[in-house]
C-alpha cells in the first residue's frame, strides 16, 4: 500500500500536467488543463513534415496521457487544443538534433500546414477545434500559425525529466506566447 501511494505521488509529479495558461486565437479561447509530448519516428503528426516528429500538445481537458484515467472531456461540448509539431529526425539522430540547443523557427515563404503538398518546415503550430467532447477524434477546423518559434531551455532525450522552454506563435493578428514544462506521453 505504501509503495502504491509513493508510486502514485511520484507519477503525479513526473506525469503530464496542466499549465493553467489561457490561449486565445481569434474568437477561440481556452485554458490549458493538461499537456504532454509525443514522439514518432514517422510523420504521424504532420504528414507534410519530415520523419521523426515531436508533438507538444496543450489541451482543454484533464488526463491527456495518464494511463490510469480516461481523458476527462465534457460530453457533447466542443474542445480545443494547441499542437506544436517539430521535425527532429528518427532515432537515434533526434537525441543529438542541433535544434535541441537552438530555436525552432518557421521558414518564411513555406506554407505552414501538414498536407502532403505543403509544410516541410521544422516547426508547425496548429489550433484544432473538435465539435464535441465525445470520442470524436477528427477536428472540424484547424488553424495554422503564420509564424512559429520554440526554444528548449532543457531537453531530456531519456524522457525521464520534463522538457522546458518557451514558444511564440502568431495566428494572423493573434499571438500565443508562453513557457512550458512538459513530460513525455510515450
Buried (B, 14 or more C-beta within 10 A) or exposed (E): EEEEEEEEEEEEEBBBBBBEBEBEBEEBEBEBBBBBBBBBBEBBBBBBBBBBBBBBBBBBBBBBBBEEEEBEBEEEEBBBBBBBBBBBBBEEEBEEBEBBEEBBBBEEEBBBBBEEEBBBBBBBBBBBBBBBBEEEEEBEEEBBBBBBBBBBEEBBBEBEEBBBBBBBBBBEEBEBEBEBBBBBBE
